[in-house]
């Protein structure tokens, strides 16, 4: 199901779930409309940050898909990047935490996303998350605990109990029926965590931990979390013989980061690459910062496809003009949108997933 444009929803509840995660419960401002979604999907929020600046942010539904009149998102306050402390903290998440209160209106669109619980499958389910990646898993657990008899293994890794959100809710859902197992792994548990027996294992999720938790079986695995968690556990699951098609994941970025079997070393510096194409040589696309020049291939669906065909790995998620993850700077030239985006970028930016060139282009994949 695709986003249908923005509508006003009112915040009717704001709840701090942990030291870093706050939930917002929303209902339609007209008191009538509903927004049906499937467990695992996300909504798009358009935030007016002040000074004429707006931002689109994607947040997974964390509540029960059985009640489409009350929508819940659980948002982590994002600090400045650990490896780039000079950069500002996350604008969208900090705005929601600090400025949005009960009674306020938010512009939202959705639902969107293909990271969806397969409710027709008979296989056991593994919901495997790290950090705030647990939010779509909780939505899936709501459905599985009430409307399914499939075995479920809910595995969550985080730093400690202070940042562990929705813990009690997960345990309550797991208690609703037999066949749901829960495992919490804390990397650095504190004294209270030890005293309260709040976790089941310590450190990182290991091969031995998974082998002890999961009987030999053919699972549907759902994986969501920060990049290092995703990279490590994708490879861990593959090393256990889990087929690629059984691992479903939510990841805002190039899938190649996960699906490469080995971590590749940084390539040596080389001269910019020119990729020839047997199609329209009059239209060339110059991708920065790599310097790669590519002749436009009319068989490509979009500029995103062209970049990937040239061996580049731009960030993306929805591939449908909904989430703006693939937004880049257009340095020279012009494009056409063959699919109208949910929120057309301004200021010389374009979306790779739904544009094609109309003249020779220079685009900067490093951002806007």
Buried (B, 14 or more C-beta within 10 A) or exposed (E): EEBEEBBEBBBEEBEEBBEBBBBBBBBBBEEEEEBEBBBBBBBBBBBEEEEEEEBBBBBBBBBBBEEBEBBBBBBBBBBEEEEEEEEEEBBBBBBBBEEBEEEBEBBBBBBBBEBBBEEEBEBBBBBBBBBBBBBBBBBBBBBBBEEBEBBBBBBBBBBBBBBBBBBEBBEEBBEEEEBBBBBBBBBEBEEEBEEEEBBBBEEBBEEEBBEEBBEEEEBBBBBBBEEEBBBBBBBBBBEEEBEEEBBBBBBBBBEEBBEEEEEEEEEEEEEEBEBEBEEEEEBBBBBBEBEBBBBBBEEBBBBBBBBBBBEBEBBBBBBBBBBBBBBBBBEEBEBEBEBEBBBEBEEEBBBBBBBBBEEBBBBBBEEE
